[in-house]
Amino acid sequence: MARYVDGFVLAVPKANLDAYKKMARSFGKLWMKLGALEYVECWADDVKSGKLTSFPQSVMLKDDEEVVFSYIVYKSRKDRDRINKLVMSDPMMEQMDPSTNPFDGKRMFFGGFKEIVSLGTTSKVTAAGSAVSDGA
């Protein structure tokens, strides 16, 4: 069965990188605890503005910001819907205050995607938290 992926793109002020990483680690642990297969946050390194479209243009990037690309992998869409419902009802979500977030949520975009091609090594995380490759 094909896996399911939620993808996110957002702008984070460079001065808020540490706060963003702290928040991302906390939420990542929650998603993983509730059953996500992978939780990945990526800070832009080689992302240029385009003529028509680009990651910087998509989030209306400001000079003091950087693009973050994130994704969460699930076993299936059904699993993703179940896990996200649990995340949204978790007490940690009640603590989220848009005025104190380390990023502007109004410029974030996201969506769910059906996996159609997957090449390379995949990993499964054991209950002890170590990664085990299944050599796909």
N, C-alpha and C positions, 0 to 999 in steps of 0.2 A: 504494500500500500504506500502511495506517495505521501511524503511528509507535507506539512503546512507551515508557512512562514509569514510572520508579521514583520513588515519593514517600516522604518521610521527615518525621516530626515529632518533635522532641526538646526538652528543657529544657537551657539552658546558663546557668551562673552568670554574672551580669553582669560580675563581676571577671575572667572567663575569655574575654571577647569577643575580645581580641587573639589569644590562644592558639588559640581556635577558628577564627578567620579564617585564621591561618597554616596550621593543619592542613587546613582546607577547601581552601585554594588548592593545597596540595601534592597532595591527593587529586583535586581537580578537574583538575589538569594531567595526572595519571595517567589518569583516565577519558577525558579528551579525546584524549590520545596514543594510547590503545588503541581509539578509534573512537566514543565517545559524541558525539552531535550538540550537546548543551547540558548544562551543569552549573551549577545555580543554588542559592545559599544565601540565605535571606531571614530577617532579624531582625525579630521582631514589632514593629509600630508601632501598630496599632489592633486589638488582640485582647483582648476582654473575656471575663470568666468568665460562663458561662451558668447557667441554672437547672437544666437537665437535662444538657446536654453543651456542651463548648467545647474549644478548643485548650488553654487552661490546665488544665482538669480532666483532659484526656486524658493529660497527662504529669505529673500531680500537682505542678504548678508551685509552687515555694517563693517566698517574698517576695524573695529575692536573685537570682532567675533570670528568664530571658526565654525565650519560645518561639522556636524556629527551625523554619522550614518549608523543605524542600529538595526539589529534583527533578532527575533526570537523564533526558535524552531520547535515545532510540536509534532506529535505522531500523526495527527489528522486535524481536519477542521473541527470535527466534533470535540476533540480533546482541547483545541485552542479555545473554543467557545466556553467549555466547562471551566478551564483554568482562568480565563479572563473574567468570568463571572465571579469566581472565588477571589481573584485579585481585587476587583472593584468593591467587594464587600469586606475586604480586610481592613481592620482598624488603621493600618498605616496610610490608607488612602484618605481617611478623614483628616489626617495631619497635613495633607497637601494644600498649600495656600498659593494660588497663582501669583500673588504679589511678592512672595518670597522665594519662588522657584528660581534656580540658577539659569533659567532660559525662558524665552518668550514662547509659551505654548500656542499662541495665536499664529505663529509662523511655522509650526511643526506640521508636517503632513505624514500620513501613514496609510497602510492598507494591508490586506491579507492576500496571500498568493499561494496557489497550488504549485507544488514542485513538479516540474516536467522533465528536467534533466539534472542529475547529480553524479558528478565524477569525483574520484579521489577517495581518500580515507575518511570514514565517518567514525565518530567516537560515541560510546555510550558511557554515561557516568554511573558508577556503582553506588550503592547505598552509602558506602564509606566516603564517597566524594572523589574517588580517583577515576581517571578516564581509561576506558578499555577500547581499543580499536577493533572494529569488526571487519576491517580490511576490504571494504566494498570496492 
